Amino acid sequence: MKSRICLLLLATVSLSADDWPQWRGPDRNGIATGKIDLPETLTEENAPAKLWETSEEIPSDHYGGHGSVAVAGGKVYLSLVWHRDEPTETRRIDGDVLSKLDYRGTGSLPPETVAKMETDRENLSRRLRGEALDQWAKDWVDANIDEKTKLSLGSWIIGRFKKGPTAIPLPVYETLRTVSNRVFASQAEVETWVNEQNFEPAIRDQIIAAIPNTMKVADDVVMCLDAATGAELWRFKAPGYPSGRASSSTPSVADGKVYAALSEKIYCLDAEKGSVVWESPLSGKKGPASSPLVLEGKVYLLQNALTAWNAADGKELWKNAEVKGSNSSPVAWKHLIIANSQGSVVATDSGTGTTVWSVPGGGDPTPTVSGDTLVVTSTVDGKNIIAYDLSDTGAKERWSHGFLAHRYSASPIVHEGRVYHLCSDRHLCLDLETGEVKWERQAQSSISSPLLADGKLLVYENRGGFVSLLRAGSDEYEVIGKAKVGALYCASPALVGKTLYLRTAKSVAAYQFQ
């Protein structure tokens, strides 16, 4: 069955087997195809050499998202919602302002714990400072916060204790949130509103200082670069909506077209010229991170609902609102489109859009299909990696494995009887048949999805500062080297032949393995 799926994908894409034409590569599983000869060990002497890097700054994160590149036909494609700040008379106290003011939601904390946290913060002894305060705050968190919540809120709570009385009281945040959608006509108007709330003077000053005199505007952009030199060949640009860093979709290249999900529309562009073939409105979340799947004349995308369009003209064919979310990307198995939803993995009939089955799972990662096996990383407590046996009638759990982590973001790799999860601050290998842990190590890898080529795993570490090579197929954990690349750690790399294409915080770059 695996070979049949691969043939379907390649027939649709009609590109070289060496290309990386979509999210997670040619077969949408993180595995590079074609003959690739990577070094047996990676040292300073044979570290990948930088071939090129774009000279114009290409924004990321809040200004350009975390989308990855696609490489096809000697070209590199990147789609992003390109934000910029423009001066404005109007003012807003929006999510960006709240972020500057160190706002975090406390919904996962019991009300009595929140009350105790604020009471203890407000009554801290002035003599408690430095290392003594650091230790006191850590001990408080250990005594009052469960291990799971500690991963997401522990450092924030410690930070509030260290700020002491200068930390913004939680009720102030709630007051500010009541006007998060309001547009104030001028600086004077917003200052009048802030003054009317009778905040403490120091708190008032923090709020006023955090409100910008600019507003974010955005364009939908698709860039096409020469894969050999990095020279820009064409750029498509259209007015967009400032959707923030959530806009992190990777384009798909198929049959001479580029399919890109941007802020308010999904576009089909001519891959050679960048001209618009069609565009269709997104009716779900503005700026999804889900990446288009192009298969057998249809385009599939998760945009609050799993949606299918006709690849030829952009006509919406169906929408399945039972598949929720906008970060995970869909995959195919036989006549089914499978996607991570909220708390479940859902299989949808590719022709009708109806739900065929649903099983536990859910979250941001993309599921991985290998033959008649489905492996998914999920946010379900105690079932953070699940293997399912697929059949025409449903999916049956083969095994599951649980672990505690802040993020469960990366998509798994399945190869030669092994499952690899290189994320969640760990490098983990399990037996595909039994779920037995083959090896597990702490590692500074998070969010980005790895790739596999030439029997080696390639993964970002240290927030993308380095790329590491690990030996695949071994029952022992073996690091065979690392090299400094300075990648955007939330994006994922692409590999074509011996050339590694990646995004940095301000550019697109290419590195050649020796």
TORDOGU-378347 format. One record per residue (C-alpha): residue number from 1; residue in three letters; x, y, z. Coordinates in nm, 3 decimals. Layout:
# residues N
[NUM,'ALA',[X,Y,Z]],
...
***
This chain:
# residues 514
[1,'MET',[0.000,0.000,0.000]],
[2,'LYS',[0.286,0.237,0.072]],
[3,'SER',[0.408,0.210,-0.286]],
[4,'ARG',[0.060,0.288,-0.417]],
[5,'ILE',[0.037,0.603,-0.206]],
[6,'CYS',[0.383,0.715,-0.321]],
[7,'LEU',[0.286,0.660,-0.685]],
[8,'LEU',[-0.029,0.867,-0.639]],
[9,'LEU',[0.168,1.152,-0.488]],
[10,'LEU',[0.442,1.145,-0.749]],
[11,'ALA',[0.194,1.118,-1.035]],
[12,'THR',[0.018,1.427,-0.909]],
[13,'VAL',[0.334,1.625,-0.844]],
[14,'SER',[0.508,1.519,-1.170]],
[15,'LEU',[0.848,1.632,-1.044]],
[16,'SER',[1.193,1.486,-0.990]],
[17,'ALA',[1.214,1.224,-0.717]],
[18,'ASP',[1.489,1.433,-0.559]],
[19,'ASP',[1.262,1.736,-0.507]],
[20,'TRP',[1.104,1.850,-0.182]],
[21,'PRO',[0.782,1.989,-0.332]],
[22,'GLN',[0.562,2.020,-0.025]],
[23,'TRP',[0.549,2.011,0.354]],
[24,'ARG',[0.747,1.710,0.482]],
[25,'GLY',[0.888,1.622,0.142]],
[26,'PRO',[0.788,1.419,-0.165]],
[27,'ASP',[0.586,1.155,0.022]],
[28,'ARG',[0.476,1.390,0.303]],
[29,'ASN',[0.654,1.177,0.564]],
[30,'GLY',[0.981,1.363,0.629]],
[31,'ILE',[1.190,1.118,0.424]],
[32,'ALA',[1.407,1.235,0.134]],
[33,'THR',[1.398,1.020,-0.179]],
[34,'GLY',[1.650,0.966,-0.456]],
[35,'LYS',[2.018,0.885,-0.408]],
[36,'ILE',[2.167,1.099,-0.130]],
[37,'ASP',[2.515,1.044,0.007]],
[38,'LEU',[2.552,1.226,0.339]],
[39,'PRO',[2.874,1.214,0.543]],
[40,'GLU',[2.923,0.920,0.776]],
[41,'THR',[3.037,1.167,1.042]],
[42,'LEU',[2.991,1.542,1.056]],
[43,'THR',[3.294,1.743,1.170]],
[44,'GLU',[3.423,2.098,1.145]],
[45,'GLU',[3.624,1.989,0.841]],
[46,'ASN',[3.326,1.858,0.642]],
[47,'ALA',[3.051,2.077,0.784]],
[48,'PRO',[2.797,2.184,0.521]],
[49,'ALA',[2.915,2.494,0.338]],
[50,'LYS',[2.682,2.786,0.282]],
[51,'LEU',[2.603,2.816,-0.089]],
[52,'TRP',[2.393,3.129,-0.066]],
[53,'GLU',[2.167,3.339,0.153]],
[54,'THR',[1.912,3.595,0.041]],
[55,'SER',[2.031,3.951,0.094]],
[56,'GLU',[1.692,4.115,0.142]],
[57,'GLU',[1.551,4.065,0.490]],
[58,'ILE',[1.258,3.824,0.489]],
[59,'PRO',[1.062,3.861,0.814]],
[60,'SER',[0.958,3.573,1.036]],
[61,'ASP',[0.770,3.507,1.361]],
[62,'HIS',[0.519,3.788,1.433]],
[63,'TYR',[0.610,3.955,1.103]],
[64,'GLY',[0.636,3.655,0.872]],
[65,'GLY',[0.541,3.333,1.049]],
[66,'HIS',[0.732,3.003,1.050]],
[67,'GLY',[0.644,2.845,0.718]],
[68,'SER',[0.904,2.616,0.559]],
[69,'VAL',[1.033,2.616,0.201]],
[70,'ALA',[0.939,2.384,-0.083]],
[71,'VAL',[1.196,2.297,-0.352]],
[72,'ALA',[1.093,2.178,-0.699]],
[73,'GLY',[1.227,2.198,-1.052]],
[74,'GLY',[1.540,2.389,-0.954]],
[75,'LYS',[1.343,2.652,-0.765]],
[76,'VAL',[1.278,2.733,-0.399]],
[77,'TYR',[0.932,2.853,-0.299]],
[78,'LEU',[0.830,3.032,0.019]],
[79,'SER',[0.486,3.165,0.108]],
[80,'LEU',[0.436,3.409,0.394]],
[81,'VAL',[0.210,3.682,0.523]],
[82,'TRP',[0.459,3.970,0.515]],
[83,'HIS',[0.383,4.217,0.795]],
[84,'ARG',[0.510,4.570,0.841]],
[85,'ASP',[0.441,4.858,1.078]],
[86,'GLU',[0.293,5.180,0.948]],
[87,'PRO',[0.239,5.503,1.146]],
[88,'THR',[-0.118,5.557,1.255]],
[89,'GLU',[-0.321,5.802,1.459]],
[90,'THR',[-0.534,5.522,1.595]],
[91,'ARG',[-0.435,5.309,1.893]],
[92,'ARG',[-0.516,4.956,2.009]],
[93,'ILE',[-0.453,4.750,2.322]],
[94,'ASP',[-0.441,4.421,2.136]],
[95,'GLY',[-0.271,4.086,2.183]],
[96,'ASP',[0.070,4.225,2.092]],
[97,'VAL',[0.040,4.486,2.367]],
[98,'LEU',[-0.069,4.225,2.619]],
[99,'SER',[0.229,4.012,2.517]],
[100,'LYS',[0.465,4.305,2.577]],
[101,'LEU',[0.309,4.340,2.921]],
[102,'ASP',[0.386,3.971,2.993]],
[103,'TYR',[0.027,3.851,2.989]],
[104,'ARG',[-0.036,3.479,3.014]],
[105,'GLY',[-0.368,3.305,3.059]],
[106,'THR',[-0.407,3.122,3.390]],
[107,'GLY',[-0.703,2.906,3.294]],
[108,'SER',[-0.514,2.585,3.372]],
[109,'LEU',[-0.456,2.697,3.732]],
[110,'PRO',[-0.720,2.647,4.004]],
[111,'PRO',[-0.863,2.981,4.126]],
[112,'GLU',[-0.733,2.917,4.479]],
[113,'THR',[-0.379,2.869,4.343]],
[114,'VAL',[-0.401,3.192,4.145]],
[115,'ALA',[-0.524,3.376,4.456]],
[116,'LYS',[-0.240,3.234,4.666]],
[117,'MET',[0.016,3.324,4.400]],
[118,'GLU',[-0.094,3.686,4.391]],
[119,'THR',[-0.122,3.717,4.771]],
[120,'ASP',[0.226,3.572,4.821]],
[121,'ARG',[0.371,3.795,4.550]],
[122,'GLU',[0.221,4.109,4.697]],
[123,'ASN',[0.350,4.021,5.044]],
[124,'LEU',[0.706,3.923,4.959]],
[125,'SER',[0.966,4.049,5.205]],
[126,'ARG',[1.182,4.326,5.062]],
[127,'ARG',[1.482,4.148,5.209]],
[128,'LEU',[1.422,3.853,4.980]],
[129,'ARG',[1.627,3.916,4.668]],
[130,'GLY',[1.889,3.770,4.435]],
[131,'GLU',[1.962,3.399,4.460]],
[132,'ALA',[1.749,3.368,4.772]],
[133,'LEU',[1.445,3.501,4.584]],
[134,'ASP',[1.517,3.273,4.287]],
[135,'GLN',[1.523,2.969,4.514]],
[136,'TRP',[1.213,3.079,4.706]],
[137,'ALA',[1.018,3.122,4.378]],
[138,'LYS',[1.132,2.782,4.249]],
[139,'ASP',[1.032,2.616,4.575]],
[140,'TRP',[0.691,2.787,4.561]],
[141,'VAL',[0.629,2.654,4.211]],
[142,'ASP',[0.741,2.303,4.309]],
[143,'ALA',[0.506,2.306,4.608]],
[144,'ASN',[0.198,2.452,4.437]],
[145,'ILE',[0.201,2.369,4.065]],
[146,'ASP',[0.160,2.025,3.909]],
[147,'GLU',[0.429,1.897,3.674]],
[148,'LYS',[0.229,1.944,3.354]],
[149,'THR',[0.129,2.304,3.430]],
[150,'LYS',[0.481,2.378,3.549]],
[151,'LEU',[0.608,2.321,3.195]],
[152,'SER',[0.388,2.594,3.050]],
[153,'LEU',[0.354,2.842,3.336]],
[154,'GLY',[0.635,2.768,3.581]],
[155,'SER',[0.890,3.016,3.446]],
[156,'TRP',[0.622,3.284,3.406]],
[157,'ILE',[0.516,3.247,3.771]],
[158,'ILE',[0.878,3.265,3.886]],
[159,'GLY',[0.919,3.579,3.676]],
[160,'ARG',[0.619,3.741,3.844]],
[161,'PHE',[0.765,3.670,4.187]],
[162,'LYS',[1.097,3.821,4.081]],
[163,'LYS',[0.917,4.136,3.964]],
[164,'GLY',[0.741,4.158,4.299]],
[165,'PRO',[0.511,4.463,4.330]],
[166,'THR',[0.605,4.587,3.982]],
[167,'ALA',[0.432,4.288,3.817]],
[168,'ILE',[0.103,4.384,3.656]],
[169,'PRO',[-0.184,4.251,3.873]],
[170,'LEU',[-0.394,3.987,3.699]],
[171,'PRO',[-0.720,4.188,3.724]],
[172,'VAL',[-0.551,4.464,3.525]],
[173,'TYR',[-0.497,4.222,3.238]],
[174,'GLU',[-0.864,4.128,3.244]],
[175,'THR',[-0.959,4.494,3.224]],
[176,'LEU',[-0.729,4.546,2.927]],
[177,'ARG',[-0.873,4.243,2.750]],
[178,'THR',[-1.220,4.403,2.752]],
[179,'VAL',[-1.095,4.655,2.492]],
[180,'SER',[-0.871,4.424,2.288]],
[181,'ASN',[-1.091,4.472,1.981]],
[182,'ARG',[-1.151,4.843,2.029]],
[183,'VAL',[-0.984,5.099,1.805]],
[184,'PHE',[-0.910,5.426,1.985]],
[185,'ALA',[-0.912,5.733,1.761]],
[186,'SER',[-0.594,5.887,1.903]],
[187,'GLN',[-0.322,5.869,2.167]],
[188,'ALA',[-0.520,6.113,2.377]],
[189,'GLU',[-0.828,5.891,2.365]],
[190,'VAL',[-0.647,5.576,2.472]],
[191,'GLU',[-0.466,5.761,2.752]],
[192,'THR',[-0.799,5.898,2.874]],
[193,'TRP',[-0.939,5.546,2.891]],
[194,'VAL',[-0.633,5.412,3.075]],
[195,'ASN',[-0.648,5.700,3.326]],
[196,'GLU',[-1.017,5.631,3.391]],
[197,'GLN',[-0.929,5.281,3.515]],
[198,'ASN',[-0.738,5.427,3.813]],
[199,'PHE',[-0.444,5.190,3.778]],
[200,'GLU',[-0.142,5.243,4.001]],
[201,'PRO',[0.085,5.509,3.843]],
[202,'ALA',[0.368,5.262,3.774]],
[203,'ILE',[0.123,5.019,3.612]],
[204,'ARG',[-0.033,5.296,3.408]],
[205,'ASP',[0.306,5.401,3.276]],
[206,'GLN',[0.387,5.043,3.170]],
[207,'ILE',[0.061,5.019,2.977]],
[208,'ILE',[0.102,5.352,2.798]],
[209,'ALA',[0.460,5.269,2.703]],
[210,'ALA',[0.351,4.935,2.552]],
[211,'ILE',[0.092,5.086,2.314]],
[212,'PRO',[0.257,5.146,1.972]],
[213,'ASN',[0.202,5.446,1.747]],
[214,'THR',[0.200,5.212,1.449]],
[215,'MET',[-0.034,4.948,1.315]],
[216,'LYS',[0.044,4.618,1.146]],
[217,'VAL',[-0.051,4.581,0.782]],
[218,'ALA',[0.031,4.281,0.567]],
[219,'ASP',[0.067,4.146,0.216]],
[220,'ASP',[0.021,3.789,0.099]],
[221,'VAL',[0.355,3.696,-0.061]],
[222,'VAL',[0.491,3.397,-0.251]],
[223,'MET',[0.861,3.409,-0.343]],
[224,'CYS',[1.038,3.199,-0.604]],
[225,'LEU',[1.419,3.172,-0.583]],
[226,'ASP',[1.677,3.003,-0.800]],
[227,'ALA',[1.778,2.691,-0.607]],
[228,'ALA',[2.140,2.715,-0.727]],
[229,'THR',[2.206,3.083,-0.653]],
[230,'GLY',[1.924,3.217,-0.434]],
[231,'ALA',[1.845,3.486,-0.692]],
[232,'GLU',[1.482,3.595,-0.686]],
[233,'LEU',[1.304,3.482,-1.002]],
[234,'TRP',[0.961,3.622,-0.925]],
[235,'ARG',[0.746,3.746,-0.640]],
[236,'PHE',[0.369,3.738,-0.610]],
[237,'LYS',[0.218,3.998,-0.379]],
[238,'ALA',[-0.142,4.080,-0.295]],
[239,'PRO',[-0.307,4.278,-0.013]],
[240,'GLY',[-0.344,4.058,0.293]],
[241,'TYR',[-0.463,4.063,0.652]],
[242,'PRO',[-0.222,4.097,0.949]],
[243,'SER',[-0.272,3.747,1.087]],
[244,'GLY',[0.051,3.725,1.291]],
[245,'ARG',[0.290,3.436,1.332]],
[246,'ALA',[0.007,3.182,1.318]],
[247,'SER',[0.035,3.219,0.939]],
[248,'SER',[0.298,2.949,0.890]],
[249,'SER',[0.187,2.742,0.592]],
[250,'THR',[0.431,2.574,0.352]],
[251,'PRO',[0.343,2.589,-0.021]],
[252,'SER',[0.287,2.280,-0.235]],
[253,'VAL',[0.416,2.249,-0.594]],
[254,'ALA',[0.232,2.017,-0.833]],
[255,'ASP',[0.176,1.998,-1.209]],
[256,'GLY',[0.349,2.329,-1.275]],
[257,'LYS',[0.143,2.513,-1.012]],
[258,'VAL',[0.218,2.652,-0.666]],
[259,'TYR',[-0.059,2.625,-0.405]],
[260,'ALA',[-0.024,2.861,-0.109]],
[261,'ALA',[-0.255,2.924,0.188]],
[262,'LEU',[-0.204,3.280,0.309]],
[263,'SER',[-0.400,3.525,0.525]],
[264,'GLU',[-0.750,3.529,0.375]],
[265,'LYS',[-0.715,3.330,0.054]],
[266,'ILE',[-0.566,3.016,-0.092]],
[267,'TYR',[-0.386,3.085,-0.420]],
[268,'CYS',[-0.289,2.877,-0.719]],
[269,'LEU',[0.000,3.036,-0.910]],
[270,'ASP',[0.190,2.943,-1.223]],
[271,'ALA',[0.517,2.796,-1.094]],
[272,'GLU',[0.723,2.947,-1.377]],
[273,'LYS',[0.578,3.297,-1.390]],
[274,'GLY',[0.407,3.357,-1.055]],
[275,'SER',[0.085,3.463,-1.228]],
[276,'VAL',[-0.249,3.384,-1.065]],
[277,'VAL',[-0.431,3.080,-1.197]],
[278,'TRP',[-0.707,3.111,-0.937]],
[279,'GLU',[-0.771,3.232,-0.586]],
[280,'SER',[-1.036,3.123,-0.339]],
[281,'PRO',[-1.136,3.273,-0.002]],
[282,'LEU',[-1.050,3.098,0.322]],
[283,'SER',[-1.364,3.081,0.531]],
[284,'GLY',[-1.196,2.961,0.850]],
[285,'LYS',[-0.906,3.096,1.051]],
[286,'LYS',[-0.716,3.383,0.896]],
[287,'GLY',[-0.366,3.272,0.815]],
[288,'PRO',[-0.364,2.898,0.888]],
[289,'ALA',[-0.041,2.710,0.952]],
[290,'SER',[-0.177,2.398,0.780]],
[291,'SER',[-0.003,2.323,0.450]],
[292,'PRO',[-0.194,2.228,0.133]],
[293,'LEU',[-0.206,1.866,0.021]],
[294,'VAL',[-0.249,1.836,-0.357]],
[295,'LEU',[-0.369,1.495,-0.468]],
[296,'GLU',[-0.566,1.357,-0.762]],
[297,'GLY',[-0.701,1.692,-0.877]],
[298,'LYS',[-0.795,1.825,-0.535]],
[299,'VAL',[-0.635,2.055,-0.279]],
[300,'TYR',[-0.691,1.978,0.090]],
[301,'LEU',[-0.630,2.216,0.381]],
[302,'LEU',[-0.726,2.240,0.747]],
[303,'GLN',[-0.865,2.591,0.809]],
[304,'ASN',[-1.083,2.542,1.119]],
[305,'ALA',[-1.252,2.278,0.904]],
[306,'LEU',[-1.095,2.033,0.663]],
[307,'THR',[-1.170,2.174,0.318]],
[308,'ALA',[-1.126,2.049,-0.038]],
[309,'TRP',[-1.098,2.260,-0.354]],
[310,'ASN',[-1.081,2.165,-0.719]],
[311,'ALA',[-0.713,2.200,-0.810]],
[312,'ALA',[-0.799,2.319,-1.163]],
[313,'ASP',[-1.027,2.614,-1.086]],
[314,'GLY',[-1.036,2.666,-0.707]],
[315,'LYS',[-1.401,2.575,-0.665]],
[316,'GLU',[-1.471,2.462,-0.309]],
[317,'LEU',[-1.588,2.100,-0.324]],
[318,'TRP',[-1.665,2.020,0.038]],
[319,'LYS',[-1.596,2.114,0.396]],
[320,'ASN',[-1.589,1.889,0.704]],
[321,'ALA',[-1.639,2.094,1.022]],
[322,'GLU',[-1.588,1.784,1.237]],
[323,'VAL',[-1.215,1.818,1.167]],
[324,'LYS',[-1.115,2.122,1.371]],
[325,'GLY',[-0.795,2.324,1.394]],
[326,'SER',[-0.567,2.509,1.157]],
[327,'ASN',[-0.211,2.400,1.240]],
[328,'SER',[-0.191,2.033,1.146]],
[329,'SER',[-0.161,1.932,0.781]],
[330,'PRO',[-0.359,1.648,0.622]],
[331,'VAL',[-0.219,1.326,0.473]],
[332,'ALA',[-0.368,1.058,0.248]],
[333,'TRP',[-0.432,0.685,0.278]],
[334,'LYS',[-0.627,0.509,0.003]],
[335,'HIS',[-0.945,0.715,-0.046]],
[336,'LEU',[-0.915,0.884,0.294]],
[337,'ILE',[-0.778,1.221,0.401]],
[338,'ILE',[-0.648,1.193,0.758]],
[339,'ALA',[-0.584,1.491,0.984]],
[340,'ASN',[-0.520,1.572,1.347]],
[341,'SER',[-0.823,1.749,1.491]],
[342,'GLN',[-0.885,1.874,1.845]],
[343,'GLY',[-0.853,1.569,2.068]],
[344,'SER',[-0.886,1.321,1.784]],
[345,'VAL',[-0.754,1.199,1.452]],
[346,'VAL',[-1.025,1.205,1.185]],
[347,'ALA',[-1.043,1.023,0.852]],
[348,'THR',[-1.254,1.189,0.584]],
[349,'ASP',[-1.372,1.044,0.253]],
[350,'SER',[-1.173,1.232,-0.011]],
[351,'GLY',[-1.462,1.240,-0.253]],
[352,'THR',[-1.758,1.334,-0.033]],
[353,'GLY',[-1.598,1.504,0.269]],
[354,'THR',[-1.788,1.286,0.514]],
[355,'THR',[-1.626,1.153,0.831]],
[356,'VAL',[-1.538,0.783,0.803]],
[357,'TRP',[-1.385,0.731,1.148]],
[358,'SER',[-1.237,0.917,1.444]],
[359,'VAL',[-0.988,0.793,1.705]],
[360,'PRO',[-0.796,0.956,1.995]],
[361,'GLY',[-0.517,1.196,1.902]],
[362,'GLY',[-0.517,1.564,1.818]],
[363,'GLY',[-0.280,1.858,1.818]],
[364,'ASP',[-0.051,2.040,1.576]],
[365,'PRO',[0.168,1.761,1.428]],
[366,'THR',[0.102,1.605,1.091]],
[367,'PRO',[0.019,1.232,1.105]],
[368,'THR',[0.256,0.991,0.932]],
[369,'VAL',[0.135,0.705,0.711]],
[370,'SER',[0.364,0.407,0.650]],
[371,'GLY',[0.198,0.126,0.457]],
[372,'ASP',[-0.115,0.039,0.653]],
[373,'THR',[0.015,0.198,0.973]],
[374,'LEU',[-0.067,0.545,1.101]],
[375,'VAL',[0.157,0.710,1.361]],
[376,'VAL',[0.051,1.035,1.522]],
[377,'THR',[0.195,1.264,1.785]],
[378,'SER',[-0.085,1.392,2.007]],
[379,'THR',[-0.169,1.601,2.311]],
[380,'VAL',[-0.373,1.323,2.474]],
[381,'ASP',[-0.241,1.264,2.827]],
[382,'GLY',[-0.050,0.937,2.839]],
[383,'LYS',[-0.090,0.882,2.463]],
[384,'ASN',[0.152,1.130,2.311]],
[385,'ILE',[0.260,0.895,2.035]],
[386,'ILE',[0.004,0.649,1.903]],
[387,'ALA',[0.038,0.380,1.636]],
[388,'TYR',[-0.278,0.265,1.459]],
[389,'ASP',[-0.342,-0.027,1.224]],
[390,'LEU',[-0.542,0.103,0.929]],
[391,'SER',[-0.813,-0.092,0.750]],
[392,'ASP',[-1.105,-0.011,0.524]],
[393,'THR',[-1.332,-0.011,0.829]],
[394,'GLY',[-1.131,0.204,1.069]],
[395,'ALA',[-0.817,0.244,1.277]],
[396,'LYS',[-0.724,0.015,1.567]],
[397,'GLU',[-0.469,0.120,1.826]],
[398,'ARG',[-0.156,-0.095,1.814]],
[399,'TRP',[0.024,0.082,2.099]],
[400,'SER',[0.068,0.422,2.261]],
[401,'HIS',[0.346,0.591,2.451]],
[402,'GLY',[0.318,0.882,2.693]],
[403,'PHE',[0.560,1.143,2.820]],
[404,'LEU',[0.537,1.489,2.976]],
[405,'ALA',[0.646,1.784,2.765]],
[406,'HIS',[0.570,2.148,2.706]],
[407,'ARG',[0.518,2.092,2.334]],
[408,'TYR',[0.417,1.796,2.120]],
[409,'SER',[0.466,1.984,1.794]],
[410,'ALA',[0.695,1.787,1.565]],
[411,'SER',[0.565,1.528,1.321]],
[412,'PRO',[0.705,1.175,1.358]],
[413,'ILE',[0.922,0.983,1.112]],
[414,'VAL',[0.854,0.614,1.047]],
[415,'HIS',[1.133,0.420,0.879]],
[416,'GLU',[1.242,0.054,0.866]],
[417,'GLY',[1.047,-0.055,1.172]],
[418,'ARG',[1.129,0.248,1.385]],
[419,'VAL',[0.933,0.556,1.496]],
[420,'TYR',[1.135,0.870,1.560]],
[421,'HIS',[1.011,1.165,1.765]],
[422,'LEU',[1.276,1.439,1.774]],
[423,'CYS',[1.097,1.710,1.966]],
[424,'SER',[0.954,1.785,2.311]],
[425,'ASP',[1.311,1.838,2.442]],
[426,'ARG',[1.390,1.473,2.370]],
[427,'HIS',[1.518,1.242,2.100]],
[428,'LEU',[1.308,0.928,2.111]],
[429,'CYS',[1.307,0.606,1.907]],
[430,'LEU',[1.043,0.334,1.943]],
[431,'ASP',[0.985,-0.001,1.781]],
[432,'LEU',[0.706,0.036,1.525]],
[433,'GLU',[0.560,-0.306,1.595]],
[434,'THR',[0.562,-0.307,1.976]],
[435,'GLY',[0.612,0.052,2.091]],
[436,'GLU',[0.919,-0.054,2.289]],
[437,'VAL',[1.156,0.236,2.359]],
[438,'LYS',[1.483,0.174,2.176]],
[439,'TRP',[1.651,0.491,2.297]],
[440,'GLU',[1.560,0.824,2.452]],
[441,'ARG',[1.777,1.124,2.539]],
[442,'GLN',[1.715,1.477,2.656]],
[443,'ALA',[1.779,1.720,2.371]],
[444,'GLN',[1.716,2.082,2.289]],
[445,'SER',[1.485,2.011,1.997]],
[446,'SER',[1.138,2.162,1.982]],
[447,'ILE',[0.863,2.247,1.731]],
[448,'SER',[1.057,2.188,1.406]],
[449,'SER',[1.000,1.854,1.234]],
[450,'PRO',[1.310,1.648,1.139]],
[451,'LEU',[1.391,1.473,0.813]],
[452,'LEU',[1.559,1.144,0.721]],
[453,'ALA',[1.800,1.078,0.435]],
[454,'ASP',[2.068,0.819,0.363]],
[455,'GLY',[1.993,0.633,0.686]],
[456,'LYS',[2.050,0.947,0.892]],
[457,'LEU',[1.819,1.176,1.086]],
[458,'LEU',[1.865,1.549,1.049]],
[459,'VAL',[1.723,1.762,1.331]],
[460,'TYR',[1.756,2.117,1.463]],
[461,'GLU',[1.895,2.172,1.812]],
[462,'ASN',[1.955,2.477,2.032]],
[463,'ARG',[1.666,2.674,1.881]],
[464,'GLY',[1.789,2.606,1.528]],
[465,'GLY',[2.142,2.720,1.596]],
[466,'PHE',[2.275,2.377,1.499]],
[467,'VAL',[2.170,2.091,1.278]],
[468,'SER',[2.255,1.746,1.415]],
[469,'LEU',[2.289,1.414,1.235]],
[470,'LEU',[2.177,1.098,1.416]],
[471,'ARG',[2.219,0.741,1.302]],
[472,'ALA',[1.884,0.585,1.207]],
[473,'GLY',[1.810,0.214,1.236]],
[474,'SER',[2.031,0.156,1.537]],
[475,'ASP',[1.925,0.025,1.876]],
[476,'GLU',[2.173,0.269,2.028]],
[477,'TYR',[2.150,0.647,2.030]],
[478,'GLU',[2.429,0.773,1.807]],
[479,'VAL',[2.502,1.135,1.725]],
[480,'ILE',[2.734,1.149,1.426]],
[481,'GLY',[2.796,1.522,1.431]],
[482,'LYS',[2.647,1.867,1.427]],
[483,'ALA',[2.703,2.190,1.237]],
[484,'LYS',[2.613,2.552,1.297]],
[485,'VAL',[2.345,2.683,1.060]],
[486,'GLY',[2.141,2.947,1.248]],
[487,'ALA',[1.803,2.821,1.126]],
[488,'LEU',[1.459,2.951,1.219]],
[489,'TYR',[1.386,2.680,1.473]],
[490,'CYS',[1.008,2.680,1.428]],
[491,'ALA',[1.041,2.608,1.055]],
[492,'SER',[1.158,2.275,0.915]],
[493,'PRO',[1.441,2.202,0.671]],
[494,'ALA',[1.420,2.070,0.314]],
[495,'LEU',[1.681,1.848,0.149]],
[496,'VAL',[1.735,1.802,-0.224]],
[497,'GLY',[2.034,1.590,-0.315]],
[498,'LYS',[2.311,1.707,-0.082]],
[499,'THR',[2.175,2.060,-0.050]],
[500,'LEU',[1.995,2.166,0.266]],
[501,'TYR',[1.746,2.451,0.221]],
[502,'LEU',[1.627,2.633,0.531]],
[503,'ARG',[1.477,2.947,0.666]],
[504,'THR',[1.659,3.171,0.911]],
[505,'ALA',[1.502,3.447,1.118]],
[506,'LYS',[1.570,3.694,0.837]],
[507,'SER',[1.640,3.499,0.518]],
[508,'VAL',[1.635,3.179,0.315]],
[509,'ALA',[1.967,2.997,0.290]],
[510,'ALA',[2.118,2.690,0.123]],
[511,'TYR',[2.397,2.469,0.259]],
[512,'GLN',[2.586,2.199,0.069]],
[513,'PHE',[2.694,1.880,0.245]],
[514,'GLN',[3.051,1.783,0.153]],
***
